[in-house]
Amino acid sequence: MNYLLIVFSGRRDATAFYEILLSLGYNALIVNTPRALAMSCGISVRTTPNAIYAVRNVLANRDFASYVATYYYNNGRFIRT
């Protein structure tokens, strides 16, 4: 399974980002950050790869101070986008 993982170091930003994606009509989940990408809060937002443009647009137009990185998960590997 391929997906995007948007990693945050703060729960508030992760939750707000999740709610924005839902309001835009994208499927999203709040998930624990995988150990390979361990961050202090351990929370990320997972969504489908076709949401990449919406993800980039939201990140560019809103201030998420605790945003860390976006990863594409493919064939068991995380690739930073």
C-alpha positions as CSV (number, residue, x, y, z in Angstrom):
1,M,0.0,0.0,0.0
2,N,1.3,3.5,-0.9
3,Y,0.4,6.6,1.1
4,L,1.6,10.0,2.1
5,L,2.6,10.6,5.7
6,I,2.7,14.2,7.0
7,V,4.7,14.3,10.2
8,F,4.2,16.9,12.9
9,S,6.0,17.5,16.3
10,G,2.8,18.9,17.8
11,R,-0.6,17.3,18.2
12,R,-2.5,20.5,17.7
13,D,-1.1,21.1,14.2
14,A,-1.6,17.5,13.2
15,T,-5.2,17.6,14.3
16,A,-5.8,20.9,12.5
17,F,-4.2,19.6,9.3
18,Y,-6.3,16.4,9.5
19,E,-9.5,18.4,9.8
20,I,-8.5,20.6,6.8
21,L,-7.9,17.6,4.6
22,L,-11.3,16.2,5.6
23,S,-13.0,19.5,4.8
24,L,-11.4,19.4,1.3
25,G,-12.8,16.0,0.7
26,Y,-9.7,13.9,1.1
27,N,-9.6,10.7,3.1
28,A,-7.2,11.0,6.0
29,L,-6.3,9.3,9.3
30,I,-4.4,10.4,12.4
31,V,-1.8,7.7,13.0
32,N,1.2,7.1,15.2
33,T,4.5,8.2,13.6
34,P,6.4,5.0,12.6
35,R,9.5,4.3,14.7
36,A,11.7,4.8,11.6
37,L,10.5,8.5,11.6
38,A,10.2,8.9,15.4
39,M,9.2,12.4,16.4
40,S,8.6,13.7,19.9
41,C,4.8,13.6,19.8
42,G,4.4,10.4,17.7
43,I,1.5,11.7,15.6
44,S,1.1,12.1,11.9
45,V,-1.5,12.4,9.3
46,R,-1.8,9.7,6.6
47,T,-3.6,10.3,3.3
48,T,-3.6,9.0,-0.3
49,P,-0.9,9.9,-2.7
50,N,-3.4,11.8,-4.9
51,A,-3.7,14.4,-2.2
52,I,-0.1,15.6,-2.7
53,Y,-1.1,18.9,-4.3
54,A,-3.7,19.7,-1.6
55,V,-1.1,18.8,1.1
56,R,1.5,21.1,-0.5
57,N,-1.1,23.9,-0.9
58,V,-2.3,23.7,2.7
59,L,1.3,23.7,4.0
60,A,2.2,26.6,1.9
61,N,-0.8,28.7,2.9
62,R,-1.1,28.0,6.6
63,D,1.3,28.3,9.4
64,F,2.0,24.9,10.9
65,A,4.9,25.6,13.2
66,S,5.3,22.0,14.2
67,Y,5.4,20.6,10.6
68,V,8.4,18.3,10.2
69,A,8.2,16.6,6.8
70,T,6.1,14.8,4.2
71,Y,7.0,11.3,3.2
72,Y,5.7,9.0,0.5
73,Y,5.5,5.4,1.6
74,N,6.3,2.9,-1.2
75,N,7.4,-0.7,-1.1
76,G,8.3,-0.6,2.6
77,R,10.3,2.6,2.4
78,F,9.7,6.2,3.4
79,I,10.8,8.7,0.8
80,R,10.9,12.3,1.8
81,T,9.0,14.5,-0.7
